[in-house]
Amino acid sequence: MIDSHCHLAGQEFIDDLPAVVQRARDAGVARALVILAADEDEEVARVPRVSELWPGVRYAIGVHPHAAQRHAADPEAVANLLAARLAAVPDVRVIGEIGLDYHYDFSPRDVQQQVFRAQLRFARQRGLPVALHVREAEDDTLRILAEEGAGRGLTGVFHCFTGDRGYARRALDLGFHLSIPGIVTFPRAVELRDAVAAIPDDRLLIETDSPYLAPVPYRGKRNEPAFVARTLATVADARGMDPAALGTRLIETFDRFVGDTPPSR
């Protein structure tokens, strides 16, 4: 299995990270992408411990749309921050999570878009995929991706995808992957399970987004990578597949997505 999006360097896992990692590995989670906030020094400083406990994990780093306002004075300077982090943090394979969030609007929308564009350009220059955070901003996100080079050197994944078949088709047409969270296990997620059935094998990923969005039957609890097994089972059922066979295909897709060798810096 894989967990294509988890926040293991977050403060929520400080006290019991060794046990969390062991449970993940015991559950059969073979690959994981750990998300880092580029402008959170304490989180980035936890990378060595995460890597020591779970050798082989890969990292994504970026400025979340909630934090875009911190860079309002000079959005383009975000590229300098990312470059410094890539030089210091090993095994960064993805720029993210980045994107637009019009649900909370913690940062002004124009600033979110400027910071988003700056990071997309940086990722395209470095040949790195992006992990996208999109909430109530689908049209603007798809438009900006097309304008910034989707299908022309810009690739990535829609993290925590919860849309229907139509939205999935639009994202896939831009050449992006879709990562399915534990929400797919919720009883009312009928449209999402329908969309999951139509995603090509080589564009499908699954995730926990831990510590958030725990799947059934763990709703209300802190999420962790081991729980991705529930997501795998539900996605496999929606696709009429054996979970073990799907798990193997997901590992192959994940490995291609993050690349087999470290990115050039």
C-alpha atoms as an extended CHARMM CRD file, in Angstrom:
* protein
*
       265  EXT
         1         1  MET       CA              0.0000000000        0.0000000000        0.0000000000  PROA      1               0.0000000000
         2         2  ILE       CA              0.8800000000        3.6680000000       -0.2010000000  PROA      2               0.0000000000
         3         3  ASP       CA             -0.0110000000        6.8390000000        1.6400000000  PROA      3               0.0000000000
         4         4  SER       CA              0.5050000000        9.6050000000       -0.8860000000  PROA      4               0.0000000000
         5         5  HSD       CA             -0.2040000000       12.4670000000        1.5360000000  PROA      5               0.0000000000
         6         6  CYS       CA              0.4260000000       12.5440000000        5.2750000000  PROA      6               0.0000000000
         7         7  HSD       CA              1.7140000000       15.0930000000        7.7840000000  PROA      7               0.0000000000
         8         8  LEU       CA              4.0020000000       12.9400000000        9.9070000000  PROA      8               0.0000000000
         9         9  ALA       CA              6.2920000000       15.8770000000       10.7040000000  PROA      9               0.0000000000
        10        10  GLY       CA              3.4060000000       17.7410000000       12.3070000000  PROA      10              0.0000000000
        11        11  GLN       CA              3.1460000000       18.3800000000       16.0110000000  PROA      11              0.0000000000
        12        12  GLU       CA              0.2670000000       15.9040000000       16.2770000000  PROA      12              0.0000000000
        13        13  PHE       CA              2.7420000000       13.0220000000       15.9920000000  PROA      13              0.0000000000
        14        14  ILE       CA              5.5590000000       14.2890000000       18.2000000000  PROA      14              0.0000000000
        15        15  ASP       CA              4.7660000000       12.1040000000       21.1880000000  PROA      15              0.0000000000
        16        16  ASP       CA              4.2490000000        8.7250000000       19.5180000000  PROA      16              0.0000000000
        17        17  LEU       CA              5.7960000000        8.9130000000       16.0600000000  PROA      17              0.0000000000
        18        18  PRO       CA              7.7460000000        5.6250000000       16.4310000000  PROA      18              0.0000000000
        19        19  ALA       CA              4.5420000000        3.7380000000       17.2250000000  PROA      19              0.0000000000
        20        20  VAL       CA              2.6780000000        5.4380000000       14.3670000000  PROA      20              0.0000000000
        21        21  VAL       CA              5.3920000000        4.4630000000       11.8930000000  PROA      21              0.0000000000
        22        22  GLN       CA              5.5030000000        0.8970000000       13.1850000000  PROA      22              0.0000000000
        23        23  ARG       CA              1.7370000000        0.5170000000       12.8540000000  PROA      23              0.0000000000
        24        24  ALA       CA              1.9300000000        1.7990000000        9.2850000000  PROA      24              0.0000000000
        25        25  ARG       CA              4.6370000000       -0.6510000000        8.3430000000  PROA      25              0.0000000000
        26        26  ASP       CA              2.8590000000       -3.5120000000       10.1030000000  PROA      26              0.0000000000
        27        27  ALA       CA             -0.2800000000       -2.6660000000        8.1230000000  PROA      27              0.0000000000
        28        28  GLY       CA              1.6790000000       -2.9800000000        4.8830000000  PROA      28              0.0000000000
        29        29  VAL       CA              2.2140000000        0.6740000000        3.9930000000  PROA      29              0.0000000000
        30        30  ALA       CA              5.3250000000        0.4820000000        1.8240000000  PROA      30              0.0000000000
        31        31  ARG       CA              5.5270000000        4.0630000000        0.5250000000  PROA      31              0.0000000000
        32        32  ALA       CA              4.5860000000        7.4420000000        1.9520000000  PROA      32              0.0000000000
        33        33  LEU       CA              4.8260000000       11.0790000000        0.9380000000  PROA      33              0.0000000000
        34        34  VAL       CA              5.2520000000       13.3630000000        3.9440000000  PROA      34              0.0000000000
        35        35  ILE       CA              4.0270000000       16.9360000000        3.4930000000  PROA      35              0.0000000000
        36        36  LEU       CA              6.0540000000       19.8420000000        4.8930000000  PROA      36              0.0000000000
        37        37  ALA       CA              5.1000000000       23.5010000000        5.2620000000  PROA      37              0.0000000000
        38        38  ALA       CA              7.9550000000       25.4540000000        3.7090000000  PROA      38              0.0000000000
        39        39  ASP       CA              7.4840000000       28.3770000000        6.0800000000  PROA      39              0.0000000000
        40        40  GLU       CA              7.3090000000       26.3080000000        9.2850000000  PROA      40              0.0000000000
        41        41  ASP       CA             10.8620000000       25.8810000000       10.5920000000  PROA      41              0.0000000000
        42        42  GLU       CA              9.8620000000       23.5490000000       13.4300000000  PROA      42              0.0000000000
        43        43  GLU       CA              8.1220000000       21.1550000000       11.0660000000  PROA      43              0.0000000000
        44        44  VAL       CA             11.0420000000       21.0790000000        8.6480000000  PROA      44              0.0000000000
        45        45  ALA       CA             13.4100000000       20.4660000000       11.5700000000  PROA      45              0.0000000000
        46        46  ARG       CA             11.5990000000       17.1800000000       12.3150000000  PROA      46              0.0000000000
        47        47  VAL       CA             12.5520000000       15.6610000000        8.9510000000  PROA      47              0.0000000000
        48        48  PRO       CA             15.6710000000       13.8380000000       10.2190000000  PROA      48              0.0000000000
        49        49  ARG       CA             13.6400000000       12.0390000000       12.8840000000  PROA      49              0.0000000000
        50        50  VAL       CA             10.9330000000       11.0230000000       10.4300000000  PROA      50              0.0000000000
        51        51  SER       CA             13.5270000000        9.7230000000        7.9740000000  PROA      51              0.0000000000
        52        52  GLU       CA             15.3850000000        7.8460000000       10.6750000000  PROA      52              0.0000000000
        53        53  LEU       CA             12.2270000000        6.0720000000       11.7710000000  PROA      53              0.0000000000
        54        54  TRP       CA             10.9830000000        5.4110000000        8.2420000000  PROA      54              0.0000000000
        55        55  PRO       CA             13.8540000000        5.3010000000        5.7360000000  PROA      55              0.0000000000
        56        56  GLY       CA             12.6970000000        5.7230000000        2.1950000000  PROA      56              0.0000000000
        57        57  VAL       CA              9.8040000000        8.0970000000        2.7940000000  PROA      57              0.0000000000
        58        58  ARG       CA              9.6360000000       10.9580000000        0.3260000000  PROA      58              0.0000000000
        59        59  TYR       CA              8.7630000000       14.5800000000        1.0010000000  PROA      59              0.0000000000
        60        60  ALA       CA              6.7190000000       17.3710000000       -0.4940000000  PROA      60              0.0000000000
        61        61  ILE       CA              7.2720000000       20.9740000000        0.5250000000  PROA      61              0.0000000000
        62        62  GLY       CA              5.3350000000       24.1210000000       -0.2700000000  PROA      62              0.0000000000
        63        63  VAL       CA              3.4190000000       27.1310000000        0.9830000000  PROA      63              0.0000000000
        64        64  HSD       CA             -0.1900000000       26.2490000000        1.7960000000  PROA      64              0.0000000000
        65        65  PRO       CA             -2.8580000000       28.7000000000        0.5700000000  PROA      65              0.0000000000
        66        66  HSD       CA             -3.7800000000       29.4350000000        4.1860000000  PROA      66              0.0000000000
        67        67  ALA       CA             -0.2600000000       30.8460000000        4.6530000000  PROA      67              0.0000000000
        68        68  ALA       CA             -0.1310000000       32.7800000000        1.3700000000  PROA      68              0.0000000000
        69        69  GLN       CA             -0.8270000000       36.0660000000        3.1700000000  PROA      69              0.0000000000
        70        70  ARG       CA              2.5930000000       35.8390000000        4.8280000000  PROA      70              0.0000000000
        71        71  HSD       CA              4.0890000000       36.3680000000        1.3740000000  PROA      71              0.0000000000
        72        72  ALA       CA              1.7260000000       39.0820000000        0.1340000000  PROA      72              0.0000000000
        73        73  ALA       CA              4.4770000000       41.7190000000       -0.0750000000  PROA      73              0.0000000000
        74        74  ASP       CA              6.5050000000       39.6610000000       -2.5610000000  PROA      74              0.0000000000
        75        75  PRO       CA              4.7740000000       36.5060000000       -3.8020000000  PROA      75              0.0000000000
        76        76  GLU       CA              7.5400000000       35.7140000000       -6.2780000000  PROA      76              0.0000000000
        77        77  ALA       CA             10.0430000000       35.4230000000       -3.3940000000  PROA      77              0.0000000000
        78        78  VAL       CA              8.3410000000       32.1470000000       -2.4600000000  PROA      78              0.0000000000
        79        79  ALA       CA             10.5680000000       30.5550000000       -5.0970000000  PROA      79              0.0000000000
        80        80  ASN       CA             13.6510000000       31.5640000000       -3.1040000000  PROA      80              0.0000000000
        81        81  LEU       CA             12.2070000000       29.9260000000        0.0100000000  PROA      81              0.0000000000
        82        82  LEU       CA             11.5000000000       26.7150000000       -1.8850000000  PROA      82              0.0000000000
        83        83  ALA       CA             14.9630000000       26.6720000000       -3.4100000000  PROA      83              0.0000000000
        84        84  ALA       CA             16.5480000000       27.0060000000        0.0450000000  PROA      84              0.0000000000
        85        85  ARG       CA             14.4050000000       24.2000000000        1.4340000000  PROA      85              0.0000000000
        86        86  LEU       CA             15.2260000000       21.8720000000       -1.4560000000  PROA      86              0.0000000000
        87        87  ALA       CA             18.9060000000       22.4900000000       -0.8750000000  PROA      87              0.0000000000
        88        88  ALA       CA             18.5610000000       21.5940000000        2.8100000000  PROA      88              0.0000000000
        89        89  VAL       CA             15.9730000000       18.8050000000        2.9130000000  PROA      89              0.0000000000
        90        90  PRO       CA             16.8010000000       15.4300000000        1.3320000000  PROA      90              0.0000000000
        91        91  ASP       CA             14.3090000000       13.4180000000       -0.6890000000  PROA      91              0.0000000000
        92        92  VAL       CA             11.9760000000       16.2580000000       -1.6060000000  PROA      92              0.0000000000
        93        93  ARG       CA             10.2190000000       14.9810000000       -4.7310000000  PROA      93              0.0000000000
        94        94  VAL       CA              7.0810000000       17.1540000000       -4.8820000000  PROA      94              0.0000000000
        95        95  ILE       CA              6.1550000000       20.8230000000       -4.4010000000  PROA      95              0.0000000000
        96        96  GLY       CA              3.1150000000       20.9480000000       -2.1630000000  PROA      96              0.0000000000
        97        97  GLU       CA              0.7230000000       21.1830000000       -0.8000000000  PROA      97              0.0000000000
        98        98  ILE       CA             -0.0770000000       24.3280000000       -2.7330000000  PROA      98              0.0000000000
        99        99  GLY       CA             -3.2370000000       25.6890000000       -4.2730000000  PROA      99              0.0000000000
       100       100  LEU       CA             -6.3710000000       27.6670000000       -3.5370000000  PROA      100             0.0000000000
       101       101  ASP       CA             -8.8020000000       27.5510000000       -0.6240000000  PROA      101             0.0000000000
       102       102  TYR       CA            -11.9230000000       29.6860000000       -1.0460000000  PROA      102             0.0000000000
       103       103  HSD       CA            -13.7630000000       27.9470000000        1.7870000000  PROA      103             0.0000000000
       104       104  TYR       CA            -11.8370000000       29.5070000000        4.6580000000  PROA      104             0.0000000000
       105       105  ASP       CA            -10.2510000000       32.4240000000        2.7770000000  PROA      105             0.0000000000
       106       106  PHE       CA             -7.5440000000       32.7540000000        5.4170000000  PROA      106             0.0000000000
       107       107  SER       CA             -5.5290000000       34.5670000000        2.7390000000  PROA      107             0.0000000000
       108       108  PRO       CA             -6.9400000000       37.0250000000        0.1650000000  PROA      108             0.0000000000
       109       109  ARG       CA             -7.8260000000       35.2350000000       -3.0410000000  PROA      109             0.0000000000
       110       110  ASP       CA             -5.6300000000       37.3850000000       -5.2560000000  PROA      110             0.0000000000
       111       111  VAL       CA             -2.6540000000       36.6940000000       -2.9760000000  PROA      111             0.0000000000
       112       112  GLN       CA             -3.4240000000       32.9790000000       -2.9660000000  PROA      112             0.0000000000
       113       113  GLN       CA             -3.3780000000       32.9860000000       -6.7550000000  PROA      113             0.0000000000
       114       114  GLN       CA             -0.0930000000       34.9000000000       -6.9670000000  PROA      114             0.0000000000
       115       115  VAL       CA              1.6630000000       32.5850000000       -4.4970000000  PROA      115             0.0000000000
       116       116  PHE       CA              0.1690000000       29.5560000000       -6.2420000000  PROA      116             0.0000000000
       117       117  ARG       CA              1.4370000000       30.6980000000       -9.6320000000  PROA      117             0.0000000000
       118       118  ALA       CA              4.9250000000       31.3870000000       -8.2660000000  PROA      118             0.0000000000
       119       119  GLN       CA              5.1440000000       27.8470000000       -6.9030000000  PROA      119             0.0000000000
       120       120  LEU       CA              3.8000000000       26.2860000000      -10.0870000000  PROA      120             0.0000000000
       121       121  ARG       CA              6.4740000000       28.0880000000      -12.0810000000  PROA      121             0.0000000000
       122       122  PHE       CA              9.1580000000       26.9610000000       -9.6620000000  PROA      122             0.0000000000
       123       123  ALA       CA              7.9780000000       23.3520000000       -9.8640000000  PROA      123             0.0000000000
       124       124  ARG       CA              7.9070000000       23.4490000000      -13.6490000000  PROA      124             0.0000000000
       125       125  GLN       CA             11.4230000000       24.9020000000      -13.7870000000  PROA      125             0.0000000000
       126       126  ARG       CA             12.7340000000       22.1850000000      -11.4810000000  PROA      126             0.0000000000
       127       127  GLY       CA             10.8540000000       19.3900000000      -13.1970000000  PROA      127             0.0000000000
       128       128  LEU       CA              8.9550000000       18.4790000000      -10.0310000000  PROA      128             0.0000000000
       129       129  PRO       CA              5.2770000000       17.5030000000       -9.7290000000  PROA      129             0.0000000000
       130       130  VAL       CA              2.9380000000       19.4630000000       -7.4890000000  PROA      130             0.0000000000
       131       131  ALA       CA              0.4700000000       18.3560000000       -4.8000000000  PROA      131             0.0000000000
       132       132  LEU       CA             -2.6470000000       20.4930000000       -5.0070000000  PROA      132             0.0000000000
       133       133  HSD       CA             -4.9490000000       21.6880000000       -2.2380000000  PROA      133             0.0000000000
       134       134  VAL       CA             -8.2370000000       22.7580000000       -3.8230000000  PROA      134             0.0000000000
       135       135  ARG       CA            -11.3010000000       23.7560000000       -1.8410000000  PROA      135             0.0000000000
       136       136  GLU       CA            -14.2580000000       25.4960000000       -3.4680000000  PROA      136             0.0000000000
       137       137  ALA       CA            -11.8510000000       26.8380000000       -6.0930000000  PROA      137             0.0000000000
       138       138  GLU       CA            -12.0360000000       24.2450000000       -8.8440000000  PROA      138             0.0000000000
       139       139  ASP       CA            -12.5400000000       26.5400000000      -11.8370000000  PROA      139             0.0000000000
       140       140  ASP       CA             -9.7810000000       28.9790000000      -10.8930000000  PROA      140             0.0000000000
       141       141  THR       CA             -7.4130000000       26.1050000000      -10.1270000000  PROA      141             0.0000000000
       142       142  LEU       CA             -7.9790000000       24.3870000000      -13.4550000000  PROA      142             0.0000000000
       143       143  ARG       CA             -7.6720000000       27.6900000000      -15.3210000000  PROA      143             0.0000000000
       144       144  ILE       CA             -4.4060000000       28.6230000000      -13.6070000000  PROA      144             0.0000000000
       145       145  LEU       CA             -2.9440000000       25.1490000000      -14.1550000000  PROA      145             0.0000000000
       146       146  ALA       CA             -3.7010000000       25.4020000000      -17.8800000000  PROA      146             0.0000000000
       147       147  GLU       CA             -2.1770000000       28.8730000000      -18.0440000000  PROA      147             0.0000000000
       148       148  GLU       CA              0.9560000000       27.8250000000      -16.1560000000  PROA      148             0.0000000000
       149       149  GLY       CA              1.7990000000       24.7860000000      -18.2430000000  PROA      149             0.0000000000
       150       150  ALA       CA             -0.3550000000       21.7880000000      -17.3760000000  PROA      150             0.0000000000
       151       151  GLY       CA              0.3480000000       19.1920000000      -20.0390000000  PROA      151             0.0000000000
       152       152  ARG       CA              3.4550000000       21.1210000000      -21.0880000000  PROA      152             0.0000000000
       153       153  GLY       CA              5.8890000000       20.1720000000      -18.3440000000  PROA      153             0.0000000000
       154       154  LEU       CA              3.6690000000       20.8370000000      -15.3320000000  PROA      154             0.0000000000
       155       155  THR       CA              2.3150000000       17.7020000000      -13.6650000000  PROA      155             0.0000000000
       156       156  GLY       CA              1.0110000000       16.7250000000      -10.2620000000  PROA      156             0.0000000000
       157       157  VAL       CA             -1.7770000000       15.3430000000       -8.1350000000  PROA      157             0.0000000000
       158       158  PHE       CA             -5.0710000000       16.6480000000       -6.8350000000  PROA      158             0.0000000000
       159       159  HSD       CA             -4.6470000000       15.8220000000       -3.1570000000  PROA      159             0.0000000000
       160       160  CYS       CA             -7.7580000000       14.7770000000       -1.2250000000  PROA      160             0.0000000000
       161       161  PHE       CA             -9.8790000000       14.4890000000       -4.3490000000  PROA      161             0.0000000000
       162       162  THR       CA            -13.5900000000       14.3300000000       -3.4980000000  PROA      162             0.0000000000
       163       163  GLY       CA            -15.2080000000       15.3930000000       -6.7570000000  PROA      163             0.0000000000
       164       164  ASP       CA            -17.5170000000       13.6990000000       -9.2300000000  PROA      164             0.0000000000
       165       165  ARG       CA            -16.7350000000       12.1120000000      -12.6040000000  PROA      165             0.0000000000
       166       166  GLY       CA            -16.9700000000       15.4320000000      -14.4260000000  PROA      166             0.0000000000
       167       167  TYR       CA            -14.4210000000       17.1400000000      -12.2190000000  PROA      167             0.0000000000
       168       168  ALA       CA            -12.2040000000       14.0670000000      -12.3470000000  PROA      168             0.0000000000
       169       169  ARG       CA            -12.2780000000       14.1370000000      -16.1500000000  PROA      169             0.0000000000
       170       170  ARG       CA            -11.2320000000       17.7960000000      -16.2320000000  PROA      170             0.0000000000
       171       171  ALA       CA             -8.2790000000       17.1060000000      -13.9220000000  PROA      171             0.0000000000
       172       172  LEU       CA             -7.2480000000       13.9940000000      -15.8200000000  PROA      172             0.0000000000
       173       173  ASP       CA             -7.4050000000       15.8490000000      -19.1260000000  PROA      173             0.0000000000
       174       174  LEU       CA             -4.7270000000       18.2060000000      -17.7680000000  PROA      174             0.0000000000
       175       175  GLY       CA             -2.4950000000       15.2030000000      -17.1270000000  PROA      175             0.0000000000
       176       176  PHE       CA             -2.8620000000       15.1320000000      -13.3560000000  PROA      176             0.0000000000
       177       177  HSD       CA             -3.2050000000       12.2780000000      -10.8610000000  PROA      177             0.0000000000
       178       178  LEU       CA             -6.0610000000       12.0360000000       -8.3610000000  PROA      178             0.0000000000
       179       179  SER       CA             -5.4360000000       10.9850000000       -4.7510000000  PROA      179             0.0000000000
       180       180  ILE       CA             -8.4000000000        9.5530000000       -2.8740000000  PROA      180             0.0000000000
       181       181  PRO       CA             -8.7680000000       10.1890000000        0.8810000000  PROA      181             0.0000000000
       182       182  GLY       CA            -10.6380000000        8.3220000000        3.6030000000  PROA      182             0.0000000000
       183       183  ILE       CA            -13.7380000000       10.3490000000        2.7480000000  PROA      183             0.0000000000
       184       184  VAL       CA            -14.4100000000        7.6690000000        0.1270000000  PROA      184             0.0000000000
       185       185  THR       CA            -15.4190000000        5.3620000000        2.9980000000  PROA      185             0.0000000000
       186       186  PHE       CA            -18.1510000000        7.7180000000        4.2370000000  PROA      186             0.0000000000
       187       187  PRO       CA            -21.6620000000        6.4160000000        3.5450000000  PROA      187             0.0000000000
       188       188  ARG       CA            -22.7180000000        9.5390000000        1.6390000000  PROA      188             0.0000000000
       189       189  ALA       CA            -19.6610000000        9.5880000000       -0.6800000000  PROA      189             0.0000000000
       190       190  VAL       CA            -21.5850000000        7.9160000000       -3.4990000000  PROA      190             0.0000000000
       191       191  GLU       CA            -20.4500000000       10.2990000000       -6.2600000000  PROA      191             0.0000000000
       192       192  LEU       CA            -16.8350000000        9.9600000000       -5.1840000000  PROA      192             0.0000000000
       193       193  ARG       CA            -16.9670000000        6.1600000000       -5.2970000000  PROA      193             0.0000000000
       194       194  ASP       CA            -18.4990000000        6.4400000000       -8.7550000000  PROA      194             0.0000000000
       195       195  ALA       CA            -15.6510000000        8.7200000000       -9.8730000000  PROA      195             0.0000000000
       196       196  VAL       CA            -13.0530000000        6.3820000000       -8.3750000000  PROA      196             0.0000000000
       197       197  ALA       CA            -14.2460000000        3.5880000000      -10.6310000000  PROA      197             0.0000000000
       198       198  ALA       CA            -13.3470000000        5.6230000000      -13.7200000000  PROA      198             0.0000000000
       199       199  ILE       CA             -9.8000000000        6.7900000000      -12.8370000000  PROA      199             0.0000000000
       200       200  PRO       CA             -7.0630000000        5.0500000000      -14.8650000000  PROA      200             0.0000000000
       201       201  ASP       CA             -4.7060000000        2.8530000000      -12.8510000000  PROA      201             0.0000000000
       202       202  ASP       CA             -1.7090000000        4.9920000000      -13.7280000000  PROA      202             0.0000000000
       203       203  ARG       CA             -3.3700000000        8.1680000000      -12.4140000000  PROA      203             0.0000000000
       204       204  LEU       CA             -4.7900000000        6.8290000000       -9.1600000000  PROA      204             0.0000000000
       205       205  LEU       CA             -3.3000000000        7.3290000000       -5.6850000000  PROA      205             0.0000000000
       206       206  ILE       CA             -4.7000000000        6.9900000000       -2.1640000000  PROA      206             0.0000000000
       207       207  GLU       CA             -3.9000000000        8.9120000000        1.0010000000  PROA      207             0.0000000000
       208       208  THR       CA             -4.7780000000        9.5590000000        4.6170000000  PROA      208             0.0000000000
       209       209  ASP       CA             -4.0650000000       13.3050000000        4.9250000000  PROA      209             0.0000000000
       210       210  SER       CA             -3.2860000000       12.2650000000        8.4880000000  PROA      210             0.0000000000
       211       211  PRO       CA             -3.8310000000       13.4960000000       11.1330000000  PROA      211             0.0000000000
       212       212  TYR       CA             -7.0380000000       14.6630000000        9.4140000000  PROA      212             0.0000000000
       213       213  LEU       CA            -10.0190000000       12.9040000000        7.8080000000  PROA      213             0.0000000000
       214       214  ALA       CA             -9.8840000000        9.4810000000        9.3990000000  PROA      214             0.0000000000
       215       215  PRO       CA            -11.8600000000        6.8850000000        7.4190000000  PROA      215             0.0000000000
       216       216  VAL       CA            -14.6980000000        4.7310000000        8.6650000000  PROA      216             0.0000000000
       217       217  PRO       CA            -14.5550000000        3.1650000000       11.2720000000  PROA      217             0.0000000000
       218       218  TYR       CA            -12.0560000000        5.6330000000       12.7780000000  PROA      218             0.0000000000
       219       219  ARG       CA            -13.9920000000        8.8680000000       12.2080000000  PROA      219             0.0000000000
       220       220  GLY       CA            -13.4680000000       11.3390000000       15.0310000000  PROA      220             0.0000000000
       221       221  LYS       CA            -10.0400000000        9.9290000000       15.8570000000  PROA      221             0.0000000000
       222       222  ARG       CA             -6.6130000000       11.1680000000       14.8210000000  PROA      222             0.0000000000
       223       223  ASN       CA             -5.8780000000        9.7250000000       11.4070000000  PROA      223             0.0000000000
       224       224  GLU       CA             -2.5850000000        7.9290000000       10.7040000000  PROA      224             0.0000000000
       225       225  PRO       CA             -0.9910000000        6.1310000000        7.7280000000  PROA      225             0.0000000000
       226       226  ALA       CA             -2.0000000000        2.6390000000        8.8780000000  PROA      226             0.0000000000
       227       227  PHE       CA             -5.6450000000        3.5880000000        8.3500000000  PROA      227             0.0000000000
       228       228  VAL       CA             -5.0860000000        3.8930000000        4.5950000000  PROA      228             0.0000000000
       229       229  ALA       CA             -5.9050000000        0.1780000000        4.4720000000  PROA      229             0.0000000000
       230       230  ARG       CA             -9.5830000000        1.0940000000        4.8740000000  PROA      230             0.0000000000
       231       231  THR       CA             -9.3640000000        3.4930000000        1.9470000000  PROA      231             0.0000000000
       232       232  LEU       CA             -7.6450000000        0.8550000000       -0.1750000000  PROA      232             0.0000000000
       233       233  ALA       CA            -10.3930000000       -1.6640000000        0.5620000000  PROA      233             0.0000000000
       234       234  THR       CA            -13.1510000000        0.7840000000       -0.3730000000  PROA      234             0.0000000000
       235       235  VAL       CA            -11.4400000000        1.9670000000       -3.5470000000  PROA      235             0.0000000000
       236       236  ALA       CA            -10.7630000000       -1.6210000000       -4.5980000000  PROA      236             0.0000000000
       237       237  ASP       CA            -14.4200000000       -2.4930000000       -4.0590000000  PROA      237             0.0000000000
       238       238  ALA       CA            -15.5490000000        0.5060000000       -6.1250000000  PROA      238             0.0000000000
       239       239  ARG       CA            -13.2810000000       -0.6530000000       -8.9490000000  PROA      239             0.0000000000
       240       240  GLY       CA            -14.1760000000       -4.3510000000       -8.6660000000  PROA      240             0.0000000000
       241       241  MET       CA            -10.5780000000       -5.2700000000       -7.8300000000  PROA      241             0.0000000000
       242       242  ASP       CA             -8.7190000000       -7.3530000000       -5.3010000000  PROA      242             0.0000000000
       243       243  PRO       CA             -7.2310000000       -4.9890000000       -2.6730000000  PROA      243             0.0000000000
       244       244  ALA       CA             -3.8180000000       -6.6610000000       -2.7720000000  PROA      244             0.0000000000
       245       245  ALA       CA             -3.6240000000       -6.3460000000       -6.5520000000  PROA      245             0.0000000000
       246       246  LEU       CA             -4.6850000000       -2.7190000000       -6.4110000000  PROA      246             0.0000000000
       247       247  GLY       CA             -2.1680000000       -2.0440000000       -3.6470000000  PROA      247             0.0000000000
       248       248  THR       CA              0.6360000000       -3.3190000000       -5.8670000000  PROA      248             0.0000000000
       249       249  ARG       CA             -0.4760000000       -1.1310000000       -8.7730000000  PROA      249             0.0000000000
       250       250  LEU       CA             -0.6430000000        1.8980000000       -6.4870000000  PROA      250             0.0000000000
       251       251  ILE       CA              2.9530000000        1.3450000000       -5.3930000000  PROA      251             0.0000000000
       252       252  GLU       CA              4.0190000000        1.2970000000       -9.0400000000  PROA      252             0.0000000000
       253       253  THR       CA              2.0890000000        4.4970000000       -9.7710000000  PROA      253             0.0000000000
       254       254  PHE       CA              3.4880000000        6.2100000000       -6.6790000000  PROA      254             0.0000000000
       255       255  ASP       CA              7.0640000000        5.2830000000       -7.5770000000  PROA      255             0.0000000000
       256       256  ARG       CA              6.6380000000        6.7240000000      -11.0560000000  PROA      256             0.0000000000
       257       257  PHE       CA              5.0370000000        9.8610000000       -9.6380000000  PROA      257             0.0000000000
       258       258  VAL       CA              7.8080000000       10.7130000000       -7.1720000000  PROA      258             0.0000000000
       259       259  GLY       CA             10.6340000000        9.4260000000       -9.3670000000  PROA      259             0.0000000000
       260       260  ASP       CA             13.2450000000        6.7900000000       -8.6280000000  PROA      260             0.0000000000
       261       261  THR       CA             16.1560000000        9.1990000000       -8.1840000000  PROA      261             0.0000000000
       262       262  PRO       CA             16.4470000000       12.4440000000       -6.2110000000  PROA      262             0.0000000000
       263       263  PRO       CA             15.6360000000       15.6020000000       -8.2140000000  PROA      263             0.0000000000
       264       264  SER       CA             18.4500000000       17.8180000000       -9.4270000000  PROA      264             0.0000000000
       265       265  ARG       CA             18.8940000000       20.9280000000       -7.3560000000  PROA      265             0.0000000000
